Amino acid sequence: MKIDDTNINIIRELKEGKKPFKKIADKIGVTENTVRARVLKLQEEGVLEFCGLVDPEKLPGHRSVIVGIKLSETNLVEKGKEISRLKGVVSVSVVTGRYDLMVMVLFKEGFDLLEFYTNEISKIHGINSVETFVVYKSYNLKVPYIF
C-alpha cells in the first residue's frame, strides 16, 4: 500500500483517538467516504490500529522500564519475537549501538523487575547482558494495557 499525504493527514488527525470521519474530511479537504475507505484500507494493511492506550505514570502501582539487551547470538529478530511474548513486555526493538534489543516493559504491583528477570528473562537463552533503565518521568508515553 502506498502511503501518501492524504493517508498521513488522516493518521495525524486520529493520533488522539478516533474522531468522526466527517470532521477529518472537512479539515483535510476530502470527502467523508474517502476518509472511511482510507481508514479501512490502512487497518486492513496493518498500518493503522485503534486501541486504548494508557499513561503508566497515571496508573497507581505501575511503572515502565526500558531494558537494553546484548545477545550472545546473532539471531536478533528471532530473539526479539521470543522476548516480545514475555509477560509485561510492551515492545521490542532491534537497534544499533551497544545493545542488540531495547525492550519496553510495564510493571504493576505484584509483578516487578525481580519477577521479570527471574521468571521471564531467565527463560530466554542467548542473553549475554542486560541493563535496566527505570523511567522516572516520560513525555508522550502511552502504551497498551497488557495485564
N, C-alpha and C positions, 0 to 999 in steps of 0.2 A: 504494500500500500504506500502510495506517495503521500508524504506529509507536507501539505502546502500551507500558505499563510492563513487560509480560512480555517484549516484544522487547528493550527496553533492558536488562532484567536478564540476558537470555541473552547479549547482546553484551558486557555488563560481565564476565560470567563467562568469556568467551572472549578477553578482552584480552591474556592472557599466553600464548595459544596454544590449540590445540584440546584439549579435555578431554572425558571420557566424558559423553554426554548424560544418563546415569543420575545422575551426581554433580550436574550442573546442575539436573536436575529435582528431586532431593531438596532441594537448597539453596533453590530459589525456590518450591517448593511446587506443582509441576505434574507431569504425567506425562512419562515419557521420550518417548512418542510426540508429545506436544505440542512438546517441545523439538526433536525431529527434524524435525517438519513446519515449525516456525517457522524453523529454521536454513535448511532447503531453500528456503523462500519468500524469506527475506532474501537468499539467494545469487542466486536467480532474478531478483529485483528490482534487483540491483546495490547493495544496501545493505551487504551483508557479503561479504567476500572473505577467504579463507585464503591466506596467503603467508608465506614465510620472510623475516624482517627481520633486518638486521644493525646493529650499533653501529659506525659508521665509525671511531670512536676506537680500537676494539679490533682493527682490521684494519691490519696493518703497511703503510705506504706509502699509506694512504688518508686523505683529508681532505674535509670538507664545507665548502661556501662558499654564502653567500646573495648573490644579485646583485639589486640594485634596478635596474629598467629604466624609463626615461622614454621614451615613444614620441613621434614627431612626427606620428603619425596617431591617429585615434580608433577604429580597429577593434581594440579591446583583446582581445576574445575570439578573433578570427581570429589575431592575432599570438601570443596565449598558446598556442593549439593548435600553431602552427608551431614555437614555441620548445620546446614540450614534447617534440617529436620529435628534438631535438638530442642528440648523444652526451653522456652524463654527467648529463643533466637528470633529477632525481628527481621534481620537482613544479613547477608554475607556478600562481601565484595572481594573479587580478585584484584589486587592492587600492585603497583610498582613501589619500590622503596625497600626499607629494611624488613618489612613484613610481606608475607605472601597473601594473607587474608585479613580483612578488617571485618569484625563481627559486631553488630549492634544487638545487645541483649537487654531484655526488660526483666526486672526483678520485682517481686512483691513479698509481702510478709509470708514467711514460711518457705520461700524459695529465693535464696540469696546467692552471693558469689561462691561461698563454700559449697553449697549444694550443686551449683552449676559446674564447678570444676571437678568435684568428686563423683557426681552422679551422671554428668552429661559429657563433658570434655574427655574424661577418662575412657570413654567408650571408643574414642577415635584414635586409631593407630597412625603413626607417622607424624605426630606433632613434635617438633623439636623444642619450641619455647613459646611462651605466651607473655604478653604484657597487658595489664589492665589499666584502662583509663576511666575513672569514675567521672560521670558527668555531674558537676555541681550546679551548673546553670546552662541552659540551652536557649536558643532563639529559633523560632520557626520549626521546632522539632515536634512532629506529630507522627504517631505510629499506630498500627492496628493493635487493638487489644487482643492479645493472643492467649490469655488464660481462660 
